[in-house]
């Protein structure tokens, strides 16, 4: 019981400009992020796509 307690790990805030480029993700992580980005992009462009289909008829 005289042993010192283990030091708890520090969790720091992530600075998007300096810390994120140095993070190494596995391939599944990169694919997951790209899949989410493509889904948001498709959802955001849906009105434009519908308008283009309407004009093509």
mmCIF file as Biopython writes it, N, C-alpha, C and O atoms, coordinates in Angstrom:
data_model
#
loop_
_atom_site.group_PDB
_atom_site.id
_atom_site.type_symbol
_atom_site.label_atom_id
_atom_site.label_alt_id
_atom_site.label_comp_id
_atom_site.label_asym_id
_atom_site.label_entity_id
_atom_site.label_seq_id
_atom_site.pdbx_PDB_ins_code
_atom_site.Cartn_x
_atom_site.Cartn_y
_atom_site.Cartn_z
_atom_site.occupancy
_atom_site.B_iso_or_equiv
_atom_site.auth_seq_id
_atom_site.auth_asym_id
_atom_site.pdbx_PDB_model_num
ATOM 1   N N  . UNK A ? 1  ? 0.806   -1.208 0.000   1.0 0.0 1  A 1 
ATOM 2   C CA . UNK A ? 1  ? 0.000   0.000  0.000   1.0 0.0 1  A 1 
ATOM 3   C C  . UNK A ? 1  ? 0.844   1.265  0.000   1.0 0.0 1  A 1 
ATOM 4   O O  . UNK A ? 1  ? 0.311   2.368  -0.118  1.0 0.0 1  A 1 
ATOM 5   N N  . UNK A ? 2  ? 2.119   1.115  0.128   1.0 0.0 2  A 1 
ATOM 6   C CA . UNK A ? 2  ? 2.989   2.289  0.107   1.0 0.0 2  A 1 
ATOM 7   C C  . UNK A ? 2  ? 3.380   2.692  -1.308  1.0 0.0 2  A 1 
ATOM 8   O O  . UNK A ? 2  ? 4.070   3.693  -1.501  1.0 0.0 2  A 1 
ATOM 9   N N  . UNK A ? 3  ? 2.939   1.912  -2.311  1.0 0.0 3  A 1 
ATOM 10  C CA . UNK A ? 3  ? 3.260   2.252  -3.698  1.0 0.0 3  A 1 
ATOM 11  C C  . UNK A ? 3  ? 2.464   3.479  -4.127  1.0 0.0 3  A 1 
ATOM 12  O O  . UNK A ? 3  ? 1.295   3.614  -3.768  1.0 0.0 3  A 1 
ATOM 13  N N  . UNK A ? 4  ? 3.081   4.364  -4.883  1.0 0.0 4  A 1 
ATOM 14  C CA . UNK A ? 4  ? 2.330   5.534  -5.356  1.0 0.0 4  A 1 
ATOM 15  C C  . UNK A ? 4  ? 1.291   5.105  -6.394  1.0 0.0 4  A 1 
ATOM 16  O O  . UNK A ? 4  ? 1.484   4.134  -7.125  1.0 0.0 4  A 1 
ATOM 17  N N  . UNK A ? 5  ? 0.208   5.838  -6.438  1.0 0.0 5  A 1 
ATOM 18  C CA . UNK A ? 5  ? -0.852  5.545  -7.401  1.0 0.0 5  A 1 
ATOM 19  C C  . UNK A ? 5  ? -0.343  5.814  -8.814  1.0 0.0 5  A 1 
ATOM 20  O O  . UNK A ? 5  ? 0.493   6.693  -9.026  1.0 0.0 5  A 1 
ATOM 21  N N  . UNK A ? 6  ? -0.852  5.057  -9.769  1.0 0.0 6  A 1 
ATOM 22  C CA . UNK A ? 6  ? -0.448  5.265  -11.158 1.0 0.0 6  A 1 
ATOM 23  C C  . UNK A ? 6  ? -0.932  6.629  -11.635 1.0 0.0 6  A 1 
ATOM 24  O O  . UNK A ? 6  ? -2.033  7.072  -11.307 1.0 0.0 6  A 1 
ATOM 25  N N  . UNK A ? 7  ? -0.090  7.269  -12.406 1.0 0.0 7  A 1 
ATOM 26  C CA . UNK A ? 7  ? -0.469  8.568  -12.946 1.0 0.0 7  A 1 
ATOM 27  C C  . UNK A ? 7  ? -1.531  8.371  -14.026 1.0 0.0 7  A 1 
ATOM 28  O O  . UNK A ? 7  ? -1.380  7.539  -14.920 1.0 0.0 7  A 1 
ATOM 29  N N  . UNK A ? 8  ? -2.586  9.135  -13.927 1.0 0.0 8  A 1 
ATOM 30  C CA . UNK A ? 8  ? -3.670  9.031  -14.902 1.0 0.0 8  A 1 
ATOM 31  C C  . UNK A ? 8  ? -3.235  9.637  -16.231 1.0 0.0 8  A 1 
ATOM 32  O O  . UNK A ? 8  ? -2.469  10.600 -16.253 1.0 0.0 8  A 1 
ATOM 33  N N  . UNK A ? 9  ? -3.721  9.076  -17.343 1.0 0.0 9  A 1 
ATOM 34  C CA . UNK A ? 9  ? -3.343  9.641  -18.650 1.0 0.0 9  A 1 
ATOM 35  C C  . UNK A ? 9  ? -3.980  11.013 -18.854 1.0 0.0 9  A 1 
ATOM 36  O O  . UNK A ? 9  ? -5.071  11.294 -18.358 1.0 0.0 9  A 1 
ATOM 37  N N  . UNK A ? 10 ? -3.278  11.846 -19.588 1.0 0.0 10 A 1 
ATOM 38  C CA . UNK A ? 10 ? -3.800  13.173 -19.900 1.0 0.0 10 A 1 
ATOM 39  C C  . UNK A ? 10 ? -4.508  13.132 -21.245 1.0 0.0 10 A 1 
ATOM 40  O O  . UNK A ? 10 ? -3.990  12.586 -22.220 1.0 0.0 10 A 1 
ATOM 41  N N  . UNK A ? 11 ? -5.685  13.710 -21.283 1.0 0.0 11 A 1 
ATOM 42  C CA . UNK A ? 11 ? -6.425  13.847 -22.528 1.0 0.0 11 A 1 
ATOM 43  C C  . UNK A ? 11 ? -6.452  15.326 -22.865 1.0 0.0 11 A 1 
ATOM 44  O O  . UNK A ? 11 ? -6.986  16.140 -22.112 1.0 0.0 11 A 1 
ATOM 45  N N  . UNK A ? 12 ? -5.878  15.656 -23.987 1.0 0.0 12 A 1 
ATOM 46  C CA . UNK A ? 12 ? -5.773  17.060 -24.364 1.0 0.0 12 A 1 
ATOM 47  C C  . UNK A ? 12 ? -6.716  17.363 -25.511 1.0 0.0 12 A 1 
ATOM 48  O O  . UNK A ? 12 ? -7.114  16.475 -26.264 1.0 0.0 12 A 1 
ATOM 49  N N  . UNK A ? 13 ? -7.064  18.630 -25.628 1.0 0.0 13 A 1 
ATOM 50  C CA . UNK A ? 13 ? -7.890  19.057 -26.748 1.0 0.0 13 A 1 
ATOM 51  C C  . UNK A ? 13 ? -7.097  18.913 -28.041 1.0 0.0 13 A 1 
ATOM 52  O O  . UNK A ? 13 ? -5.877  19.076 -28.056 1.0 0.0 13 A 1 
ATOM 53  N N  . UNK A ? 14 ? -7.794  18.611 -29.107 1.0 0.0 14 A 1 
ATOM 54  C CA . UNK A ? 14 ? -7.153  18.408 -30.402 1.0 0.0 14 A 1 
ATOM 55  C C  . UNK A ? 14 ? -7.261  19.699 -31.206 1.0 0.0 14 A 1 
ATOM 56  O O  . UNK A ? 14 ? -8.358  20.215 -31.418 1.0 0.0 14 A 1 
ATOM 57  N N  . UNK A ? 15 ? -6.136  20.208 -31.646 1.0 0.0 15 A 1 
ATOM 58  C CA . UNK A ? 15 ? -6.115  21.357 -32.532 1.0 0.0 15 A 1 
ATOM 59  C C  . UNK A ? 15 ? -6.216  20.822 -33.959 1.0 0.0 15 A 1 
ATOM 60  O O  . UNK A ? 15 ? -5.351  20.069 -34.406 1.0 0.0 15 A 1 
ATOM 61  N N  . UNK A ? 16 ? -7.259  21.208 -34.665 1.0 0.0 16 A 1 
ATOM 62  C CA . UNK A ? 16 ? -7.534  20.631 -35.978 1.0 0.0 16 A 1 
ATOM 63  C C  . UNK A ? 16 ? -6.431  20.922 -36.995 1.0 0.0 16 A 1 
ATOM 64  O O  . UNK A ? 16 ? -6.198  20.115 -37.894 1.0 0.0 16 A 1 
ATOM 65  N N  . UNK A ? 17 ? -5.759  22.042 -36.870 1.0 0.0 17 A 1 
ATOM 66  C CA . UNK A ? 17 ? -4.758  22.401 -37.875 1.0 0.0 17 A 1 
ATOM 67  C C  . UNK A ? 17 ? -3.409  21.745 -37.626 1.0 0.0 17 A 1 
ATOM 68  O O  . UNK A ? 17 ? -2.695  21.433 -38.579 1.0 0.0 17 A 1 
ATOM 69  N N  . UNK A ? 18 ? -3.046  21.529 -36.369 1.0 0.0 18 A 1 
ATOM 70  C CA . UNK A ? 18 ? -1.711  21.003 -36.100 1.0 0.0 18 A 1 
ATOM 71  C C  . UNK A ? 18 ? -1.711  19.535 -35.696 1.0 0.0 18 A 1 
ATOM 72  O O  . UNK A ? 18 ? -0.764  18.818 -36.015 1.0 0.0 18 A 1 
ATOM 73  N N  . UNK A ? 19 ? -2.741  19.071 -35.006 1.0 0.0 19 A 1 
ATOM 74  C CA . UNK A ? 19 ? -2.734  17.705 -34.488 1.0 0.0 19 A 1 
ATOM 75  C C  . UNK A ? 19 ? -3.346  16.685 -35.441 1.0 0.0 19 A 1 
ATOM 76  O O  . UNK A ? 19 ? -2.859  15.557 -35.529 1.0 0.0 19 A 1 
ATOM 77  N N  . UNK A ? 20 ? -4.396  17.057 -36.149 1.0 0.0 20 A 1 
ATOM 78  C CA . UNK A ? 20 ? -5.094  16.076 -36.985 1.0 0.0 20 A 1 
ATOM 79  C C  . UNK A ? 20 ? -4.256  15.524 -38.135 1.0 0.0 20 A 1 
ATOM 80  O O  . UNK A ? 20 ? -4.359  14.331 -38.417 1.0 0.0 20 A 1 
ATOM 81  N N  . UNK A ? 21 ? -3.432  16.326 -38.814 1.0 0.0 21 A 1 
ATOM 82  C CA . UNK A ? 21 ? -2.626  15.726 -39.890 1.0 0.0 21 A 1 
ATOM 83  C C  . UNK A ? 21 ? -1.641  14.666 -39.407 1.0 0.0 21 A 1 
ATOM 84  O O  . UNK A ? 21 ? -1.220  13.815 -40.192 1.0 0.0 21 A 1 
ATOM 85  N N  . UNK A ? 22 ? -1.269  14.702 -38.139 1.0 0.0 22 A 1 
ATOM 86  C CA . UNK A ? 22 ? -0.303  13.724 -37.642 1.0 0.0 22 A 1 
ATOM 87  C C  . UNK A ? 22 ? -0.968  12.443 -37.147 1.0 0.0 22 A 1 
ATOM 88  O O  . UNK A ? 22 ? -0.268  11.481 -36.831 1.0 0.0 22 A 1 
ATOM 89  N N  . UNK A ? 23 ? -2.301  12.401 -37.069 1.0 0.0 23 A 1 
ATOM 90  C CA . UNK A ? 23 ? -2.996  11.195 -36.626 1.0 0.0 23 A 1 
ATOM 91  C C  . UNK A ? 23 ? -2.955  10.162 -37.744 1.0 0.0 23 A 1 
ATOM 92  O O  . UNK A ? 23 ? -3.137  10.500 -38.913 1.0 0.0 23 A 1 
ATOM 93  N N  . UNK A ? 24 ? -2.721  8.924  -37.392 1.0 0.0 24 A 1 
ATOM 94  C CA . UNK A ? 24 ? -2.687  7.850  -38.389 1.0 0.0 24 A 1 
ATOM 95  C C  . UNK A ? 24 ? -3.885  6.951  -38.158 1.0 0.0 24 A 1 
ATOM 96  O O  . UNK A ? 24 ? -3.987  6.285  -37.129 1.0 0.0 24 A 1 
ATOM 97  N N  . UNK A ? 25 ? -4.783  6.938  -39.116 1.0 0.0 25 A 1 
ATOM 98  C CA . UNK A ? 25 ? -5.985  6.117  -39.027 1.0 0.0 25 A 1 
ATOM 99  C C  . UNK A ? 25 ? -5.797  4.848  -39.843 1.0 0.0 25 A 1 
ATOM 100 O O  . UNK A ? 25 ? -5.093  4.854  -40.853 1.0 0.0 25 A 1 
ATOM 101 N N  . UNK A ? 26 ? -6.424  3.759  -39.406 1.0 0.0 26 A 1 
ATOM 102 C CA . UNK A ? 26 ? -6.423  2.573  -40.264 1.0 0.0 26 A 1 
ATOM 103 C C  . UNK A ? 26 ? -7.289  2.832  -41.498 1.0 0.0 26 A 1 
ATOM 104 O O  . UNK A ? 26 ? -8.051  3.798  -41.542 1.0 0.0 26 A 1 
ATOM 105 N N  . UNK A ? 27 ? -7.164  1.970  -42.485 1.0 0.0 27 A 1 
ATOM 106 C CA . UNK A ? 27 ? -7.907  2.155  -43.740 1.0 0.0 27 A 1 
ATOM 107 C C  . UNK A ? 27 ? -9.408  2.234  -43.495 1.0 0.0 27 A 1 
ATOM 108 O O  . UNK A ? 27 ? -10.101 3.019  -44.142 1.0 0.0 27 A 1 
ATOM 109 N N  . UNK A ? 28 ? -9.915  1.432  -42.569 1.0 0.0 28 A 1 
ATOM 110 C CA . UNK A ? 28 ? -11.354 1.452  -42.283 1.0 0.0 28 A 1 
ATOM 111 C C  . UNK A ? 28 ? -11.785 2.807  -41.726 1.0 0.0 28 A 1 
ATOM 112 O O  . UNK A ? 28 ? -12.896 3.259  -42.001 1.0 0.0 28 A 1 
ATOM 113 N N  . UNK A ? 29 ? -10.932 3.454  -40.957 1.0 0.0 29 A 1 
ATOM 114 C CA . UNK A ? 29 ? -11.259 4.768  -40.418 1.0 0.0 29 A 1 
ATOM 115 C C  . UNK A ? 29 ? -11.334 5.823  -41.503 1.0 0.0 29 A 1 
ATOM 116 O O  . UNK A ? 29 ? -12.230 6.668  -41.498 1.0 0.0 29 A 1 
ATOM 117 N N  . UNK A ? 30 ? -10.391 5.776  -42.434 1.0 0.0 30 A 1 
ATOM 118 C CA . UNK A ? 30 ? -10.393 6.731  -43.544 1.0 0.0 30 A 1 
ATOM 119 C C  . UNK A ? 30 ? -11.623 6.519  -44.418 1.0 0.0 30 A 1 
ATOM 120 O O  . UNK A ? 30 ? -12.273 7.485  -44.818 1.0 0.0 30 A 1 
ATOM 121 N N  . UNK A ? 31 ? -11.944 5.272  -44.716 1.0 0.0 31 A 1 
ATOM 122 C CA . UNK A ? 31 ? -13.119 4.965  -45.544 1.0 0.0 31 A 1 
ATOM 123 C C  . UNK A ? 31 ? -14.391 5.426  -44.846 1.0 0.0 31 A 1 
ATOM 124 O O  . UNK A ? 31 ? -15.303 5.936  -45.497 1.0 0.0 31 A 1 
ATOM 125 N N  . UNK A ? 32 ? -14.462 5.251  -43.537 1.0 0.0 32 A 1 
ATOM 126 C CA . UNK A ? 32 ? -15.639 5.675  -42.783 1.0 0.0 32 A 1 
ATOM 127 C C  . UNK A ? 32 ? -15.831 7.184  -42.858 1.0 0.0 32 A 1 
ATOM 128 O O  . UNK A ? 32 ? -16.947 7.661  -43.063 1.0 0.0 32 A 1 
ATOM 129 N N  . UNK A ? 33 ? -14.754 7.931  -42.693 1.0 0.0 33 A 1 
ATOM 130 C CA . UNK A ? 33 ? -14.851 9.391  -42.755 1.0 0.0 33 A 1 
ATOM 131 C C  . UNK A ? 33 ? -15.255 9.837  -44.157 1.0 0.0 33 A 1 
ATOM 132 O O  . UNK A ? 33 ? -16.109 10.712 -44.305 1.0 0.0 33 A 1 
ATOM 133 N N  . UNK A ? 34 ? -14.651 9.247  -45.186 1.0 0.0 34 A 1 
ATOM 134 C CA . UNK A ? 34 ? -15.005 9.612  -46.562 1.0 0.0 34 A 1 
ATOM 135 C C  . UNK A ? 34 ? -16.446 9.242  -46.886 1.0 0.0 34 A 1 
ATOM 136 O O  . UNK A ? 34 ? -17.111 9.952  -47.641 1.0 0.0 34 A 1 
ATOM 137 N N  . UNK A ? 35 ? -16.938 8.138  -46.325 1.0 0.0 35 A 1 
ATOM 138 C CA . UNK A ? 35 ? -18.319 7.720  -46.549 1.0 0.0 35 A 1 
ATOM 139 C C  . UNK A ? 35 ? -19.284 8.728  -45.934 1.0 0.0 35 A 1 
ATOM 140 O O  . UNK A ? 35 ? -20.306 9.059  -46.535 1.0 0.0 35 A 1 
ATOM 141 N N  . UNK A ? 36 ? -18.965 9.210  -44.750 1.0 0.0 36 A 1 
ATOM 142 C CA . UNK A ? 36 ? -19.822 10.217 -44.111 1.0 0.0 36 A 1 
ATOM 143 C C  . UNK A ? 36 ? -19.816 11.523 -44.903 1.0 0.0 36 A 1 
ATOM 144 O O  . UNK A ? 36 ? -20.862 12.146 -45.092 1.0 0.0 36 A 1 
ATOM 145 N N  . UNK A ? 37 ? -18.634 11.935 -45.366 1.0 0.0 37 A 1 
ATOM 146 C CA . UNK A ? 37 ? -18.538 13.182 -46.135 1.0 0.0 37 A 1 
ATOM 147 C C  . UNK A ? 37 ? -19.329 13.073 -47.432 1.0 0.0 37 A 1 
ATOM 148 O O  . UNK A ? 37 ? -20.024 14.015 -47.813 1.0 0.0 37 A 1 
ATOM 149 N N  . UNK A ? 38 ? -19.234 11.931 -48.117 1.0 0.0 38 A 1 
ATOM 150 C CA . UNK A ? 38 ? -19.970 11.768 -49.372 1.0 0.0 38 A 1 
ATOM 151 C C  . UNK A ? 38 ? -21.477 11.746 -49.124 1.0 0.0 38 A 1 
ATOM 152 O O  . UNK A ? 38 ? -22.241 12.244 -49.950 1.0 0.0 38 A 1 
ATOM 153 N N  . UNK A ? 39 ? -21.913 11.179 -48.005 1.0 0.0 39 A 1 
ATOM 154 C CA . UNK A ? 39 ? -23.339 11.176 -47.680 1.0 0.0 39 A 1 
ATOM 155 C C  . UNK A ? 39 ? -23.870 12.571 -47.424 1.0 0.0 39 A 1 
ATOM 156 O O  . UNK A ? 39 ? -24.962 12.913 -47.877 1.0 0.0 39 A 1 
ATOM 157 N N  . UNK A ? 40 ? -23.110 13.379 -46.704 1.0 0.0 40 A 1 
ATOM 158 C CA . UNK A ? 40 ? -23.528 14.763 -46.445 1.0 0.0 40 A 1 
ATOM 159 C C  . UNK A ? 40 ? -23.564 15.546 -47.747 1.0 0.0 40 A 1 
ATOM 160 O O  . UNK A ? 40 ? -24.479 16.337 -47.972 1.0 0.0 40 A 1 
ATOM 161 N N  . UNK A ? 41 ? -22.579 15.331 -48.601 1.0 0.0 41 A 1 
ATOM 162 C CA . UNK A ? 41 ? -22.534 16.028 -49.883 1.0 0.0 41 A 1 
ATOM 163 C C  . UNK A ? 41 ? -23.724 15.647 -50.766 1.0 0.0 41 A 1 
ATOM 164 O O  . UNK A ? 41 ? -24.338 16.515 -51.386 1.0 0.0 41 A 1 
ATOM 165 N N  . UNK A ? 42 ? -24.046 14.366 -50.825 1.0 0.0 42 A 1 
ATOM 166 C CA . UNK A ? 42 ? -25.195 13.928 -51.624 1.0 0.0 42 A 1 
ATOM 167 C C  . UNK A ? 42 ? -26.496 14.506 -51.070 1.0 0.0 42 A 1 
ATOM 168 O O  . UNK A ? 42 ? -27.370 14.908 -51.838 1.0 0.0 42 A 1 
ATOM 169 N N  . UNK A ? 43 ? -26.630 14.549 -49.743 1.0 0.0 43 A 1 
ATOM 170 C CA . UNK A ? 43 ? -27.839 15.105 -49.138 1.0 0.0 43 A 1 
ATOM 171 C C  . UNK A ? 43 ? -27.942 16.604 -49.423 1.0 0.0 43 A 1 
ATOM 172 O O  . UNK A ? 43 ? -29.025 17.109 -49.717 1.0 0.0 43 A 1 
ATOM 173 N N  . UNK A ? 44 ? -26.821 17.307 -49.336 1.0 0.0 44 A 1 
ATOM 174 C CA . UNK A ? 44 ? -26.838 18.750 -49.565 1.0 0.0 44 A 1 
ATOM 175 C C  . UNK A ? 44 ? -27.136 19.086 -51.026 1.0 0.0 44 A 1 
ATOM 176 O O  . UNK A ? 44 ? -27.754 20.114 -51.305 1.0 0.0 44 A 1 
ATOM 177 N N  . UNK A ? 45 ? -26.708 18.239 -51.958 1.0 0.0 45 A 1 
ATOM 178 C CA . UNK A ? 45 ? -26.920 18.509 -53.380 1.0 0.0 45 A 1 
ATOM 179 C C  . UNK A ? 45 ? -28.238 17.950 -53.916 1.0 0.0 45 A 1 
ATOM 180 O O  . UNK A ? 45 ? -28.534 18.108 -55.100 1.0 0.0 45 A 1 
ATOM 181 N N  . UNK A ? 46 ? -29.025 17.307 -53.071 1.0 0.0 46 A 1 
ATOM 182 C CA . UNK A ? 46 ? -30.276 16.697 -53.531 1.0 0.0 46 A 1 
ATOM 183 C C  . UNK A ? 46 ? -31.231 17.701 -54.198 1.0 0.0 46 A 1 
ATOM 184 O O  . UNK A ? 46 ? -31.777 17.375 -55.252 1.0 0.0 46 A 1 
ATOM 185 N N  . UNK A ? 47 ? -31.463 18.907 -53.642 1.0 0.0 47 A 1 
ATOM 186 C CA . UNK A ? 47 ? -32.351 19.845 -54.348 1.0 0.0 47 A 1 
ATOM 187 C C  . UNK A ? 47 ? -31.835 20.215 -55.738 1.0 0.0 47 A 1 
ATOM 188 O O  . UNK A ? 47 ? -32.623 20.343 -56.674 1.0 0.0 47 A 1 
ATOM 189 N N  . UNK A ? 48 ? -30.529 20.386 -55.880 1.0 0.0 48 A 1 
ATOM 190 C CA . UNK A ? 48 ? -29.955 20.711 -57.185 1.0 0.0 48 A 1 
ATOM 191 C C  . UNK A ? 48 ? -30.141 19.559 -58.166 1.0 0.0 48 A 1 
ATOM 192 O O  . UNK A ? 48 ? -30.450 19.790 -59.335 1.0 0.0 48 A 1 
ATOM 193 N N  . UNK A ? 49 ? -29.960 18.340 -57.713 1.0 0.0 49 A 1 
ATOM 194 C CA . UNK A ? 49 ? -30.124 17.167 -58.580 1.0 0.0 49 A 1 
ATOM 195 C C  . UNK A ? 49 ? -31.576 17.031 -59.025 1.0 0.0 49 A 1 
ATOM 196 O O  . UNK A ? 49 ? -31.845 16.734 -60.188 1.0 0.0 49 A 1 
ATOM 197 N N  . UNK A ? 50 ? -32.510 17.249 -58.103 1.0 0.0 50 A 1 
ATOM 198 C CA . UNK A ? 50 ? -33.936 17.180 -58.458 1.0 0.0 50 A 1 
ATOM 199 C C  . UNK A ? 50 ? -34.272 18.274 -59.463 1.0 0.0 50 A 1 
ATOM 200 O O  . UNK A ? 50 ? -35.010 18.033 -60.419 1.0 0.0 50 A 1 
ATOM 201 N N  . UNK A ? 51 ? -33.735 19.478 -59.256 1.0 0.0 51 A 1 
ATOM 202 C CA . UNK A ? 51 ? -33.980 20.576 -60.185 1.0 0.0 51 A 1 
ATOM 203 C C  . UNK A ? 51 ? -33.417 20.248 -61.570 1.0 0.0 51 A 1 
ATOM 204 O O  . UNK A ? 51 ? -34.052 20.539 -62.584 1.0 0.0 51 A 1 
ATOM 205 N N  . UNK A ? 52 ? -32.228 19.642 -61.613 1.0 0.0 52 A 1 
ATOM 206 C CA . UNK A ? 52 ? -31.637 19.266 -62.897 1.0 0.0 52 A 1 
ATOM 207 C C  . UNK A ? 52 ? -32.487 18.218 -63.614 1.0 0.0 52 A 1 
ATOM 208 O O  . UNK A ? 52 ? -32.671 18.296 -64.829 1.0 0.0 52 A 1 
ATOM 209 N N  . UNK A ? 53 ? -33.006 17.239 -62.872 1.0 0.0 53 A 1 
ATOM 210 C CA . UNK A ? 53 ? -33.889 16.246 -63.486 1.0 0.0 53 A 1 
ATOM 211 C C  . UNK A ? 53 ? -35.167 16.899 -64.002 1.0 0.0 53 A 1 
ATOM 212 O O  . UNK A ? 53 ? -35.670 16.523 -65.061 1.0 0.0 53 A 1 
ATOM 213 N N  . UNK A ? 54 ? -35.693 17.871 -63.265 1.0 0.0 54 A 1 
ATOM 214 C CA . UNK A ? 54 ? -36.911 18.559 -63.682 1.0 0.0 54 A 1 
ATOM 215 C C  . UNK A ? 54 ? -36.669 19.339 -64.976 1.0 0.0 54 A 1 
ATOM 216 O O  . UNK A ? 54 ? -37.531 19.358 -65.854 1.0 0.0 54 A 1 
ATOM 217 N N  . UNK A ? 55 ? -35.529 19.969 -65.099 1.0 0.0 55 A 1 
ATOM 218 C CA . UNK A ? 55 ? -35.221 20.751 -66.297 1.0 0.0 55 A 1 
ATOM 219 C C  . UNK A ? 55 ? -34.901 19.872 -67.500 1.0 0.0 55 A 1 
ATOM 220 O O  . UNK A ? 55 ? -35.004 20.331 -68.637 1.0 0.0 55 A 1 
ATOM 221 N N  . UNK A ? 56 ? -34.518 18.631 -67.275 1.0 0.0 56 A 1 
ATOM 222 C CA . UNK A ? 56 ? -34.144 17.766 -68.393 1.0 0.0 56 A 1 
ATOM 223 C C  . UNK A ? 56 ? -35.358 17.179 -69.114 1.0 0.0 56 A 1 
ATOM 224 O O  . UNK A ? 56 ? -35.229 16.645 -70.215 1.0 0.0 56 A 1 
ATOM 225 N N  . UNK A ? 57 ? -36.511 17.276 -68.508 1.0 0.0 57 A 1 
ATOM 226 C CA . UNK A ? 57 ? -37.722 16.697 -69.127 1.0 0.0 57 A 1 
ATOM 227 C C  . UNK A ? 57 ? -38.345 17.663 -70.111 1.0 0.0 57 A 1 
ATOM 228 O O  . UNK A ? 57 ? -39.366 17.348 -70.723 1.0 0.0 57 A 1 
#
